[in-house]
Structure formats: C-alpha cells, structure tokens
Amino acid sequence: DATVLHHLALCAKLAQHRWSGKPGIAAYAAAHDLHEAYVGEIPKGLKLAVSDFGLLVETPWEAYVHAAVGLAFPRPGSIGEAVDEIDSRAVGIEVDSVGGEGWVQRDYFMERHGGPLQDYERVIAMEVVELSDVARWRAVASAVNSGGGRLPLELDGRVGNPARIGLAGHRQSDLS
C-alpha cells in the first residue's frame, strides 16, 4: 500500500522514533509531500529530466501547503537534512517490503537508502501497513501539530484530495 498518505505516516513515525525530543522534525517529515495532493506523485526521473520542474511546479505548491498548515518553508537547514534522510529511509523501507529478499538489486538499493533495515524500522513499517487511512491521517496530523503546525485530526473518514486534508478551497490561482 504505497500511497502518499502511507508514506507520510511512515515518515512521521520514523521521525518520532529517531528524533523523539524534536517534534519539529516529525512535523516537517509528516508534511513534506502534502503538496502531492495537488500536483500528484511525480517520478524522480521526470523531475530530473525537466530541470525547472521543481522550481515551477513543486516549490510553489510546497511553499503554499506548508504555509496553509502553519510550517515555515523552506524547511530550516538541519530539519531539512533530517527530513531528507527520513524520506530516503522510508523509500528504502517501502521498496524493501515490495522487493523482498529475492530482489536482485535489493542490497544496492538499500545501501543507497541507509543500509539494512533495523528491527524498529520493520516494526514501524508493519504498524503503518496495518493502519486504516483515517488512522494514518491522524498520525500525520498529530506529528504536524506537535511541531507547531495545524491540521485537523478528524476527516469524517474521507482521505485523498485537497478538500479532505483541511485545505479545501485552495486553488492554483492562490499561488499568484
């Protein structure tokens, strides 16, 4: 179940475990891909091929969504580095769970994303897999709120689009 919501919940829980005394890191880890509710998941290869993609599309939406949930953008330096590390590790965990032991490039990929999985990471990954979307949302919102942001904890069971993540009514024209 590799949805953006699943990814953000995994990032939030990883950050809360590794940086338990720094709720700002968990907040930014939980919010780092919320802009994808507007622009969708863009493959890294496409981002690299279109040199201005981040500047023209992702960065304005990322800034807008961070402002909407009460978090500064760009992320403060050390928080940004920690979030990048968490994001990479989460991707490694997600791919490991799909590829498994038999995947030929598993060791190479995992080395690029933080090395072999730790026992606590396997436990967190299994916990997130077993959560409903509403529980995943609550994990993300709780992490964002713990670091000074603001996201609603309750969504009436609706998850998956901007109107359902507490950002209803926001349009691309709002970026101008």
MDAnalysis code that builds the backbone (N, CA, C; Angstrom):
import MDAnalysis as mda
import numpy as np

u = mda.Universe.empty(528, n_residues=176, atom_resindex=np.repeat(np.arange(176), 3), trajectory=True)
u.add_TopologyAttr("name", ["N", "CA", "C"] * 176)
u.add_TopologyAttr("resid", np.arange(1, 177))
u.add_TopologyAttr("resname", ["ASP", "ALA", "THR", "VAL", "LEU", "HIS", "HIS", "LEU", "ALA", "LEU", "CYS", "ALA", "LYS", "LEU", "ALA", "GLN", "HIS", "ARG", "TRP", "SER", "GLY", "LYS", "PRO", "GLY", "ILE", "ALA", "ALA", "TYR", "ALA", "ALA", "ALA", "HIS", "ASP", "LEU", "HIS", "GLU", "ALA", "TYR", "VAL", "GLY", "GLU", "ILE", "PRO", "LYS", "GLY", "LEU", "LYS", "LEU", "ALA", "VAL", "SER", "ASP", "PHE", "GLY", "LEU", "LEU", "VAL", "GLU", "THR", "PRO", "TRP", "GLU", "ALA", "TYR", "VAL", "HIS", "ALA", "ALA", "VAL", "GLY", "LEU", "ALA", "PHE", "PRO", "ARG", "PRO", "GLY", "SER", "ILE", "GLY", "GLU", "ALA", "VAL", "ASP", "GLU", "ILE", "ASP", "SER", "ARG", "ALA", "VAL", "GLY", "ILE", "GLU", "VAL", "ASP", "SER", "VAL", "GLY", "GLY", "GLU", "GLY", "TRP", "VAL", "GLN", "ARG", "ASP", "TYR", "PHE", "MET", "GLU", "ARG", "HIS", "GLY", "GLY", "PRO", "LEU", "GLN", "ASP", "TYR", "GLU", "ARG", "VAL", "ILE", "ALA", "MET", "GLU", "VAL", "VAL", "GLU", "LEU", "SER", "ASP", "VAL", "ALA", "ARG", "TRP", "ARG", "ALA", "VAL", "ALA", "SER", "ALA", "VAL", "ASN", "SER", "GLY", "GLY", "GLY", "ARG", "LEU", "PRO", "LEU", "GLU", "LEU", "ASP", "GLY", "ARG", "VAL", "GLY", "ASN", "PRO", "ALA", "ARG", "ILE", "GLY", "LEU", "ALA", "GLY", "HIS", "ARG", "GLN", "SER", "ASP", "LEU", "SER"])
u.atoms.positions = np.array([
    [0.855, -1.182, 0.000],
    [0.000, 0.000, 0.000],
    [0.890, 1.231, 0.000],
    [1.376, 1.619, -1.158],
    [2.338, 2.711, -1.254],
    [1.665, 4.012, -1.673],
    [0.736, 4.499, -0.856],
    [0.110, 5.785, -1.127],
    [0.942, 6.889, -0.490],
    [0.677, 8.121, -0.891],
    [1.366, 9.249, -0.279],
    [1.028, 9.300, 1.209],
    [-0.219, 9.038, 1.560],
    [-0.624, 9.042, 2.966],
    [0.147, 7.985, 3.767],
    [0.289, 6.803, 3.201],
    [1.075, 5.747, 3.849],
    [2.513, 6.221, 4.048],
    [3.099, 6.808, 3.003],
    [4.481, 7.294, 3.056],
    [4.651, 8.359, 4.143],
    [3.715, 9.302, 4.214],
    [3.819, 10.365, 5.207],
    [3.660, 9.826, 6.629],
    [2.747, 8.877, 6.812],
    [2.583, 8.269, 8.136],
    [3.853, 7.525, 8.538],
    [4.459, 6.813, 7.593],
    [5.712, 6.106, 7.866],
    [6.810, 7.109, 8.235],
    [6.908, 8.192, 7.474],
    [7.923, 9.219, 7.777],
    [7.692, 9.825, 9.155],
    [6.440, 10.120, 9.478],
    [6.122, 10.702, 10.787],
    [6.554, 9.772, 11.914],
    [6.220, 8.499, 11.788],
    [6.542, 7.543, 12.851],
    [8.050, 7.283, 12.948],
    [8.734, 7.246, 11.811],
    [10.192, 7.095, 11.842],
    [10.843, 8.288, 12.546],
    [10.379, 9.483, 12.209],
    [10.937, 10.698, 12.823],
    [10.647, 10.741, 14.317],
    [9.435, 10.372, 14.701],
    [9.086, 10.385, 16.123],
    [9.951, 9.396, 16.901],
    [10.310, 8.292, 16.283],
    [11.152, 7.311, 16.966],
    [12.602, 7.795, 17.049],
    [13.136, 8.221, 15.928],
    [14.557, 8.571, 15.873],
    [14.864, 9.913, 16.524],
    [13.977, 10.878, 16.372],
    [14.179, 12.212, 16.920],
    [13.045, 12.539, 17.901],
    [12.866, 11.702, 18.898],
    [11.723, 11.825, 19.803],
    [11.700, 13.151, 20.560],
    [12.823, 13.773, 20.788],
    [12.852, 15.047, 21.512],
    [12.739, 16.266, 20.623],
    [12.535, 16.048, 19.333],
    [12.482, 17.166, 18.380],
    [11.214, 17.069, 17.526],
    [10.076, 17.530, 18.057],
    [8.815, 17.392, 17.325],
    [8.786, 18.155, 16.002],
    [9.627, 19.176, 15.850],
    [9.666, 19.908, 14.588],
    [10.087, 19.023, 13.429],
    [11.001, 18.104, 13.692],
    [11.444, 17.195, 12.639],
    [10.293, 16.289, 12.215],
    [9.555, 15.756, 13.172],
    [8.405, 14.901, 12.842],
    [7.343, 15.693, 12.089],
    [7.136, 16.947, 12.473],
    [6.139, 17.784, 11.797],
    [6.482, 17.963, 10.321],
    [7.719, 18.312, 10.054],
    [8.135, 18.520, 8.665],
    [8.202, 17.210, 7.887],
    [8.595, 16.135, 8.546],
    [8.609, 14.826, 7.876],
    [7.190, 14.427, 7.481],
    [6.232, 14.694, 8.355],
    [4.837, 14.341, 8.083],
    [4.225, 15.210, 6.996],
    [4.756, 16.415, 6.801],
    [4.166, 17.352, 5.833],
    [4.931, 17.436, 4.514],
    [6.071, 16.760, 4.402],
    [6.967, 17.040, 3.275],
    [6.385, 16.725, 1.900],
    [5.427, 15.849, 1.791],
    [4.822, 15.544, 0.485],
    [3.332, 15.887, 0.421],
    [2.818, 16.678, 1.361],
    [1.397, 17.038, 1.327],
    [1.021, 17.764, 0.028],
    [1.968, 18.478, -0.568],
    [1.693, 19.188, -1.821],
    [1.289, 18.230, -2.946],
    [1.605, 16.940, -2.791],
    [1.245, 15.977, -3.829],
    [-0.265, 15.752, -3.908],
    [-1.012, 16.241, -2.919],
    [-2.469, 16.224, -3.022],
    [-2.911, 17.096, -4.202],
    [-2.091, 18.089, -4.569],
    [-2.395, 18.987, -5.682],
    [-1.702, 18.581, -6.976],
    [-0.399, 18.257, -6.890],
    [0.375, 18.008, -8.108],
    [0.557, 16.540, -8.419],
    [0.177, 15.670, -7.498],
    [0.340, 14.239, -7.705],
    [1.774, 13.804, -7.443],
    [1.969, 12.509, -7.519],
    [3.297, 11.910, -7.338],
    [4.025, 12.004, -8.673],
    [5.128, 12.702, -8.694],
    [5.896, 12.870, -9.920],
    [7.145, 11.994, -9.818],
    [7.353, 11.075, -10.775],
    [8.533, 10.203, -10.734],
    [9.828, 11.011, -10.744],
    [10.788, 10.567, -9.955],
    [12.068, 11.271, -9.830],
    [12.744, 11.458, -11.187],
    [12.655, 10.460, -12.068],
    [13.262, 10.576, -13.390],
    [12.708, 11.754, -14.182],
    [11.402, 11.986, -14.080],
    [10.789, 13.122, -14.766],
    [11.255, 14.435, -14.150],
    [11.337, 14.462, -12.826],
    [11.827, 15.677, -12.155],
    [13.241, 16.019, -12.608],
    [14.078, 14.990, -12.763],
    [15.454, 15.221, -13.203],
    [15.522, 15.630, -14.668],
    [14.623, 15.072, -15.485],
    [14.626, 15.363, -16.924],
    [14.134, 16.778, -17.226],
    [13.188, 17.259, -16.437],
    [12.642, 18.603, -16.635],
    [13.282, 19.490, -15.572],
    [14.341, 20.180, -15.964],
    [15.201, 20.863, -14.992],
    [14.473, 21.889, -14.120],
    [13.490, 22.572, -14.645],
    [12.797, 23.603, -13.871],
    [11.525, 23.099, -13.209],
    [11.270, 21.798, -13.256],
    [10.021, 21.265, -12.710],
    [9.836, 21.654, -11.248],
    [10.864, 21.415, -10.451],
    [10.762, 21.732, -9.026],
    [10.503, 23.204, -8.797],
    [11.222, 24.045, -9.505],
    [11.086, 25.488, -9.347],
    [9.711, 25.983, -9.804],
    [9.234, 25.445, -10.916],
    [7.979, 25.935, -11.495],
    [6.723, 25.297, -10.918],
    [6.806, 24.050, -10.483],
    [5.606, 23.339, -10.041],
    [5.672, 22.975, -8.557],
    [6.647, 22.175, -8.195],
    [6.668, 21.655, -6.824],
    [6.928, 22.723, -5.764],
    [7.919, 23.563, -5.973],
    [8.285, 24.531, -4.943],
    [7.139, 25.480, -4.595],
    [6.434, 26.063, -5.572],
    [5.320, 26.947, -5.191],
    [4.223, 26.217, -4.410],
    [3.899, 25.003, -4.835],
    [2.866, 24.249, -4.115],
    [3.348, 23.813, -2.748],
    [4.600, 23.412, -2.651],
    [5.156, 23.016, -1.364],
    [5.125, 24.204, -0.390],
    [5.523, 25.373, -0.869],
    [5.501, 26.579, -0.034],
    [4.077, 26.903, 0.393],
    [3.145, 26.813, -0.555],
    [1.757, 27.132, -0.259],
    [1.174, 26.187, 0.788],
    [1.395, 24.897, 0.625],
    [0.841, 23.909, 1.558],
    [1.491, 24.055, 2.928],
    [2.802, 24.265, 2.974],
    [3.459, 24.475, 4.266],
    [2.853, 25.693, 4.977],
    [2.643, 26.772, 4.242],
    [2.029, 27.962, 4.851],
    [0.613, 27.652, 5.334],
    [-0.132, 26.897, 4.539],
    [-1.516, 26.574, 4.905],
    [-1.603, 25.755, 6.185],
    [-0.581, 24.932, 6.451],
    [-0.605, 24.121, 7.671],
    [0.246, 24.736, 8.785],
    [0.786, 25.934, 8.551],
    [1.485, 26.647, 9.607],
    [2.941, 26.288, 9.811],
    [3.587, 25.776, 8.771],
    [5.010, 25.434, 8.867],
    [5.809, 26.313, 7.906],
    [6.981, 26.736, 8.329],
    [7.838, 27.580, 7.501],
    [8.342, 26.806, 6.288],
    [8.562, 27.536, 5.205],
    [9.149, 26.959, 4.005],
    [10.060, 28.010, 3.402],
    [11.267, 27.651, 2.983],
    [11.820, 26.304, 3.023],
    [12.069, 25.846, 4.459],
    [12.208, 24.552, 4.580],
    [12.452, 23.969, 5.903],
    [13.779, 24.493, 6.446],
    [13.822, 24.774, 7.744],
    [15.100, 25.183, 8.342],
    [16.180, 24.132, 8.088],
    [17.430, 24.564, 7.898],
    [18.543, 23.719, 7.466],
    [18.649, 22.335, 8.071],
    [18.847, 22.239, 9.373],
    [19.051, 20.915, 9.967],
    [17.777, 20.077, 9.907],
    [16.619, 20.720, 9.966],
    [15.353, 19.984, 9.833],
    [15.229, 19.442, 8.415],
    [15.587, 20.261, 7.435],
    [15.535, 19.820, 6.042],
    [16.414, 18.609, 5.787],
    [17.610, 18.609, 6.355],
    [18.517, 17.470, 6.194],
    [17.943, 16.215, 6.849],
    [17.361, 16.367, 8.036],
    [16.765, 15.223, 8.733],
    [15.576, 14.677, 7.949],
    [14.748, 15.562, 7.392],
    [13.588, 15.127, 6.605],
    [14.037, 14.399, 5.349],
    [15.062, 14.897, 4.694],
    [15.578, 14.207, 3.506],
    [16.059, 12.803, 3.867],
    [16.727, 12.674, 5.010],
    [17.197, 11.378, 5.470],
    [16.016, 10.437, 5.774],
    [15.010, 10.960, 6.458],
    [13.818, 10.169, 6.784],
    [13.100, 9.739, 5.512],
    [12.933, 10.669, 4.581],
    [12.246, 10.381, 3.314],
    [12.974, 9.268, 2.565],
    [14.289, 9.364, 2.477],
    [15.073, 8.344, 1.788],
    [14.925, 6.996, 2.479],
    [14.968, 7.004, 3.788],
    [14.839, 5.750, 4.539],
    [13.460, 5.143, 4.333],
    [12.430, 5.975, 4.352],
    [11.069, 5.477, 4.133],
    [10.941, 4.843, 2.749],
    [11.531, 5.474, 1.742],
    [11.511, 4.902, 0.390],
    [12.214, 3.542, 0.400],
    [13.334, 3.463, 1.087],
    [14.040, 2.182, 1.192],
    [13.179, 1.116, 1.843],
    [12.486, 1.468, 2.912],
    [11.609, 0.518, 3.607],
    [10.470, 0.085, 2.702],
    [9.883, 1.038, 1.978],
    [8.767, 0.720, 1.081],
    [9.208, -0.210, -0.043],
    [10.343, 0.077, -0.645],
    [10.831, -0.764, -1.740],
    [11.239, -2.135, -1.214],
    [11.858, -2.170, -0.040],
    [12.241, -3.446, 0.559],
    [11.009, -4.316, 0.789],
    [9.930, -3.711, 1.226],
    [8.727, -4.504, 1.501],
    [8.093, -5.036, 0.224],
    [8.299, -4.329, -0.892],
    [7.769, -4.784, -2.177],
    [8.715, -5.804, -2.814],
    [10.025, -5.498, -2.809],
    [11.010, -6.348, -3.470],
    [11.364, -7.594, -2.697],
    [11.441, -7.460, -1.385],
    [11.758, -8.614, -0.552],
    [13.168, -9.143, -0.748],
    [13.428, -10.267, -0.131],
    [14.762, -10.874, -0.132],
    [15.235, -11.296, -1.523],
    [14.329, -11.656, -2.411],
    [14.712, -12.179, -3.714],
    [15.052, -11.125, -4.752],
    [14.903, -9.864, -4.427],
    [15.130, -8.789, -5.380],
    [16.623, -8.643, -5.640],
    [17.025, -8.722, -6.901],
    [18.435, -8.749, -7.291],
    [19.182, -7.493, -6.836],
    [18.589, -6.314, -6.987],
    [19.282, -5.068, -6.658],
    [18.984, -4.579, -5.236],
    [18.412, -5.435, -4.410],
    [17.985, -5.043, -3.065],
    [19.136, -4.455, -2.250],
    [20.258, -5.145, -2.175],
    [21.380, -4.681, -1.351],
    [21.899, -3.329, -1.822],
    [22.033, -3.166, -3.150],
    [22.493, -1.893, -3.711],
    [21.517, -0.772, -3.353],
    [20.228, -1.033, -3.553],
    [19.218, -0.018, -3.282],
    [19.193, 0.338, -1.797],
    [19.218, -0.663, -0.944],
    [19.157, -0.412, 0.492],
    [20.393, 0.345, 0.969],
    [21.539, 0.079, 0.393],
    [22.746, 0.812, 0.782],
    [22.595, 2.292, 0.442],
    [21.955, 2.592, -0.671],
    [21.713, 3.991, -1.064],
    [20.671, 4.659, -0.175],
    [19.878, 3.875, 0.541],
    [18.802, 4.414, 1.376],
    [18.988, 4.066, 2.850],
    [20.235, 4.033, 3.315],
    [20.502, 3.905, 4.737],
    [20.951, 2.557, 5.238],
    [21.161, 1.598, 4.355],
    [21.653, 0.288, 4.783],
    [20.536, -0.656, 5.185],
    [20.912, -1.802, 5.724],
    [19.914, -2.817, 6.097],
    [18.908, -2.270, 7.099],
    [17.695, -2.788, 7.029],
    [16.646, -2.343, 7.948],
    [16.975, -2.737, 9.384],
    [16.662, -1.850, 10.280],
    [16.778, -2.118, 11.707],
    [15.477, -2.746, 12.190],
    [15.535, -3.480, 13.280],
    [14.324, -4.132, 13.805],
    [13.212, -3.132, 14.081],
    [13.538, -1.974, 14.673],
    [12.497, -0.998, 14.982],
    [11.834, -0.471, 13.705],
    [12.596, -0.374, 12.611],
    [12.025, 0.093, 11.349],
    [11.031, -0.925, 10.788],
    [11.343, -2.195, 10.922],
    [10.410, -3.240, 10.485],
    [9.115, -3.182, 11.296],
    [9.243, -2.955, 12.602],
    [8.062, -2.856, 13.464],
    [7.206, -1.655, 13.062],
    [7.838, -0.501, 12.878],
    [7.108, 0.701, 12.477],
    [6.437, 0.486, 11.126],
    [7.154, -0.098, 10.171],
    [6.588, -0.343, 8.837],
    [5.350, -1.227, 8.931],
    [5.400, -2.265, 9.748],
    [4.239, -3.154, 9.907],
    [3.081, -2.435, 10.594],
    [3.385, -1.592, 11.571],
    [2.327, -0.829, 12.240],
    [1.597, 0.064, 11.246],
    [2.353, 0.748, 10.382],
    [1.743, 1.671, 9.418],
    [0.918, 0.903, 8.384],
    [1.412, -0.254, 7.941],
    [0.665, -1.074, 6.976],
    [-0.701, -1.459, 7.537],
    [-0.743, -1.737, 8.826],
    [-1.975, -2.208, 9.443],
    [-2.951, -1.092, 9.780],
    [-2.546, 0.172, 9.665],
    [-3.433, 1.286, 9.978],
    [-4.440, 1.532, 8.858],
    [-5.618, 1.981, 9.225],
    [-6.587, 2.439, 8.225],
    [-6.116, 3.800, 7.710],
    [-6.694, 4.265, 6.608],
    [-6.330, 5.588, 6.095],
    [-6.640, 6.681, 7.114],
    [-7.737, 6.541, 7.837],
    [-8.081, 7.549, 8.842],
    [-7.027, 7.557, 9.945],
    [-6.582, 6.402, 10.394],
    [-5.540, 6.331, 11.422],
    [-4.208, 6.858, 10.890],
    [-3.919, 6.604, 9.617],
    [-2.699, 7.155, 9.011],
    [-2.774, 8.675, 9.002],
    [-3.961, 9.197, 8.621],
    [-4.140, 10.651, 8.612],
    [-3.907, 11.219, 10.004],
    [-4.469, 10.572, 11.018],
    [-4.299, 11.059, 12.390],
    [-2.827, 11.053, 12.795],
    [-2.075, 10.057, 12.363],
    [-0.637, 10.002, 12.668],
    [0.084, 11.180, 12.024],
    [-0.274, 11.493, 10.774],
    [0.333, 12.619, 10.063],
    [-0.064, 13.930, 10.730],
    [-1.347, 14.123, 10.972],
    [-1.830, 15.375, 11.571],
    [-1.251, 15.574, 12.974],
    [-1.183, 14.523, 13.758],
    [-0.623, 14.634, 15.114],
    [0.837, 15.063, 15.074],
    [1.592, 14.498, 14.134],
    [3.006, 14.872, 14.009],
    [3.146, 16.327, 13.583],
    [2.348, 16.749, 12.598],
    [2.402, 18.147, 12.138],
    [2.037, 19.077, 13.298],
    [0.975, 18.755, 14.006],
    [0.511, 19.604, 15.102],
    [1.494, 19.648, 16.265],
    [2.202, 18.546, 16.513],
    [3.168, 18.511, 17.622],
    [4.337, 19.453, 17.381],
    [4.590, 19.768, 16.107],
    [5.692, 20.666, 15.771],
    [5.244, 22.090, 15.498],
    [4.020, 22.421, 15.884],
    [3.541, 23.790, 15.737],
    [2.661, 24.034, 14.530],
    [2.439, 23.014, 13.704],
    [1.554, 23.172, 12.557],
    [0.107, 22.991, 12.964],
    [-0.777, 23.017, 11.975],
    [-2.200, 22.841, 12.258],
    [-2.867, 22.055, 11.129],
    [-3.292, 20.871, 11.469],
    [-4.073, 20.037, 10.561],
    [-5.204, 19.428, 11.368],
    [-6.386, 19.294, 10.767],
    [-7.492, 18.675, 11.505],
    [-7.226, 17.191, 11.724],
    [-7.563, 16.707, 12.911],
    [-7.376, 15.283, 13.209],
    [-8.504, 14.430, 12.651],
    [-9.678, 15.002, 12.507],
    [-10.847, 14.246, 12.057],
    [-11.207, 14.630, 10.629],
    [-11.483, 13.621, 9.819],
    [-11.822, 13.858, 8.416],
    [-13.116, 13.179, 8.014],
    [-13.909, 12.748, 8.962],
    [-15.153, 12.038, 8.661],
    [-14.906, 10.857, 7.739],
    [-13.736, 10.217, 7.882],
    [-13.412, 9.043, 7.088],
    [-13.038, 9.331, 5.652],
    [-12.886, 10.612, 5.304],
    [-12.569, 10.970, 3.922],
    [-11.103, 11.366, 3.819],
    [-10.358, 10.679, 2.958],
    [-8.940, 10.976, 2.779],
    [-8.616, 10.875, 1.298],
    [-7.757, 11.757, 0.789],
    [-7.284, 11.546, -0.562],
    [-7.285, 12.725, -1.497],
    [-7.890, 13.854, -1.140],
    [-7.805, 15.003, -2.024],
    [-7.689, 16.273, -1.182],
    [-7.343, 17.419, -1.814],
    [-7.112, 18.631, -1.039],
    [-8.295, 19.035, -0.156],
    [-9.500, 18.830, -0.620],
    [-10.657, 19.194, 0.196],
    [-10.722, 18.349, 1.455],
    [-10.126, 17.187, 1.413],
    [-10.178, 16.271, 2.545],
    [-8.965, 16.380, 3.454],
    [-8.009, 17.208, 3.129],
    [-6.855, 17.341, 4.018],
    [-6.847, 18.698, 4.706],
    [-7.994, 19.313, 4.809],
    [-8.071, 20.560, 5.547],
    [-7.622, 21.761, 4.750],
    [-7.483, 21.611, 3.439],
    [-7.042, 22.712, 2.588],
    [-8.092, 23.024, 1.527],
    [-9.336, 22.751, 1.844],
    [-10.426, 22.960, 0.877],
    [-10.470, 24.411, 0.423],
    [-10.811, 24.598, -0.821],
    [-10.985, 25.934, -1.358],
    [-9.723, 26.562, -1.916],
    [-8.596, 25.909, -1.767],
    [-7.352, 26.463, -2.283],
    [-7.195, 26.068, -3.743],
    [-6.789, 27.050, -4.557],
    [-6.660, 26.823, -6.000],
    [-5.269, 27.246, -6.445],
    [-4.913, 26.809, -7.653],
    [-3.610, 27.186, -8.182],
    [-3.495, 28.709, -8.269],
    [-4.600, 29.396, -8.553],
    [-4.547, 30.870, -8.636],
    [-4.169, 31.500, -7.304],
    [-4.342, 30.751, -6.190],
    [-3.947, 31.268, -4.886],
    [-2.449, 31.447, -4.774],
    [-1.695, 30.862, -5.687],
    [-0.236, 30.962, -5.646],
    [0.271, 32.283, -6.207],
    [-0.567, 33.005, -6.957],
    [-0.111, 34.230, -7.594],
    [0.082, 35.350, -6.602],
])
